[in-house]
């Protein structure tokens, strides 16, 4: 469904309406969204992309607009449902990308819901920092990233992997993709960490099946805007990049992302 919204965004013209700004002043902290306005926003998005899943409607720094996270994208929709903006909102005074901050807060909250038991964790005894990485076992840059896992740990960085098979969960015929099946086998292995590392080295895991979180983690990645792997997220939910070396990642974490 996120593809439908993407296509709709590309095909649509977006405008910031002065009339919308005239109807509502900038949101103040603690303000609540208006139920009627929320309904108008949802109706507008559903008309634009039928079946789209709206995950969050929140107040926006733009007067007359709500901030909406839907199907892996963040957009701004006027409270009357007539206009939509697709782009970053930047506070020029503070020199801060408010859209990135909103995404980070959303990701952090959603990632906090994933139990440690559903992650594959490589961590030093007393980590200084913890990053979450959406990863595929077969992609080249994912393998390069994992080849440095000891160095990451030596730098005090814990790496918590979530599954994100780039081929998706099913193919066009509805059958499980090969990458999905391989990642399920990794998550179902008696020693997940060993199976994960072996898969990163091109050694296919022994076929296995069990209750596993691979599909749920793939869906979560889509929800959080993941479009490729690896995707490295800092403790605050900010995107720190794709493939990054241990020294560069440490510098980013020391600077706060």
Buried (B, 14 or more C-beta within 10 A) or exposed (E): BBEBBBEBBEEEEEEBBEEBBEBBEEBEEEEEBEEEBBEBBBEBBEEBBEEBBBBBBBBBBBBBBBBBBBBBBBBBBBBBBEBBBBEEBBEEEEEEBBBBBBBBBBBBEBBEEBEEEBBBBBBBEEBEBBBBBBBBBBBEBBBBBBEBBEBBBEBBBBBBBBBBBBBBBEEEEEEBBEBBBBBBBBBBBEEBBEBBBBBBEEEBBEEBEEEBBBBBBBBBBBBBBBEBBBBBBBBEBBBBBBBBBBEEBBEBBEEEB
